[in-house]
Amino acid sequence: MPAAAARVVLVTGVSRFLGARVANTLQADPGIERVIGVDTVPPDASLGRTEFVRVDIRTPGIAKIIASAAVDTVVHLNLVTSSSVPRAKVKELNVIGTMQLLAACQRSPDMRKLVVRSSAAVYGSSPMDPAVFTERDEPVEAPRSGYAKDAVEVEGYVRGLMRRRSDLAVSVLRFANFLGPGVDSPLTRYLRLPVVPTVLGFDPRLQFVHEDDGVEVLRRMTVEDHPGCYNVAGDGVLLLSQALRRAGRPYLPVPSPSISVLGDMGRRFAGLSGFSPELLRWLTYGRVLDTTALERELAWHPKYSSEAAFADFAAARGFVRGGLASLLGRA
């Protein structure tokens, strides 16, 4: 729908891969006067004309930046999913940080738009799940721990802001797992394990969103007005066994309790600090999203299907077909 151009945009989590890519994309838009990126650590790569400010969104400093720069649009990408960060700190960053940020947005007279990165993990993963989740569906088993529970709380605080500031255009995006050449996440570290453990007796249906498509959705939500809650994923699904075979990854089905033991191998080989409960449930039961609402709202279709997103990731990592997968898993 038509919208006044975003002029001063603040991007949280700008030192991570998604925040950096979104900031670089937005700064190329001639209609945006300033892009301000905030994070607790400096970015590894240059952000171009994006202005980096080192600030912890859990502190009142974020309100000072929003007020002094007359920020009119906030793109909140600071959802931490890493299992390598202590859980207490992750919850503070995700939930307390969001509360401080939203409070600053509520007080600012210049604010008119908020774009929030959420996660499809809010739906949970359960053997009783519907075949496909729409935005109207509630989880059969609500997430009880980890970043999935954080995402549920974050969305609750966002709805509270919407009630208090009905003038804001608020977009909440429930992303499937990101994949692509630049993605480093618990999922990509799992896929890089020397032997990938899978849950014996289960072959979950998985969806992915390519990083390019995710960035494009965030760009469109920022420069246009599309209020609402939307699922974001590539078309189609892959069974976990299909994905591992196509990438030539050696994998071994094991009983669920043994997964965490094998996951400890990743501490040395892939930087994976065990398996979070939400990742383990996803690798057991999977999850599939209906993206009709997003595609209809944007009149847009993702460039990469789930299969193509996985293939691009696998090619960038140098994975090959065949190998020990044929010995450790069924075709």
Secondary structure, 3 states (H helix, E strand, C coil): CCCCCCCEEEEECCCCHHHHHHHHHHHCCCCCCEEEEEECCCCCCCCCCCEEEECCCCCCHHHHHHHHCCCCEEEECCCCCCCCCCHHHHHHHHHHHHHHHHHHHHHCCCCCEEEEEEEHHHHCCCCCCCCCECCCCCCCCCCCCHHHHHHHHHHHHHHHHHHHCCCCEEEEEEECEEECCCCCCHHHHHHCCCCEEEECCCCCEECEEEHHHHHHHHHHHHHCCCCEEEEECCCCCEEHHHHHHHCCCCEEEECHHHHHHHHCCHHHHCCCCCCCHHHHHHHHHCCCECCHHHHHHHCCCCCCCHHHHHHHHHHHCCCCCCCCHHHHCCC
